[in-house]
Amino acid sequence: MFALALWDRLARLLFLARDRIGEQPLYWGWAGRDLVFGSELKALRRYPDFPREIYREALGLYVRYAYVPAPWSIHPGVFKLEPSCILELSGPVTAAPPTAPLRPGGSFEGLSIRRYWSLAHLVAQGAQERFTDEGEVIAAVEAALETAVSRQLIPDVQLGAFLSGGIDSSLVVALMRKVTDVPV
């Protein structure tokens, strides 16, 4: 899970990116004439000229879903970057926000948003790769699980695991043992 900002000083480009599933929020928008961004609205609200009014359409979404889905936020001119997207700013910031949220493939003055990963694309790709027997499926799932666990085992501190007694936590610990070959 991540939300990040990257400034390319030489090219004078700002990139904002959000993780594939959207676990970590990333808000961006205008506070007066300034573009602001952060992973929490409370941090942005401390900025001078941040809009205090409530965006009525977003309030309706909140009442309907018990949260405000991306790309909207509860404040006008402030948006959530959608999961698996990168926002690129290439040029000076305009004085006013777009009238509607930018969606992947959209642009507004020097801003553009693109999607870097798509679950639908992954599912379509997987549908093209048919398995011939059960053993092949089991091997593929085991390899995918080992890869996922291995990627998470790059610590800067000691590792540990909480066992609930369920199949999932037991499986993760067994895979930790297998891929690290260290007692867990």
Beta strands, then each sheet from edge to edge (+ up, - down):
strand 1: 3-8
strand 2: 13-18
strand 3: 27-31
strand 4: 34-38
strand 5: 78-80
strand 6: 85-89
strand 7: 107-108
strand 8: 111-115
sheet 1: 1+ 2- 6+ 8- 7+
sheet 2: 4+ 3- 5+
end
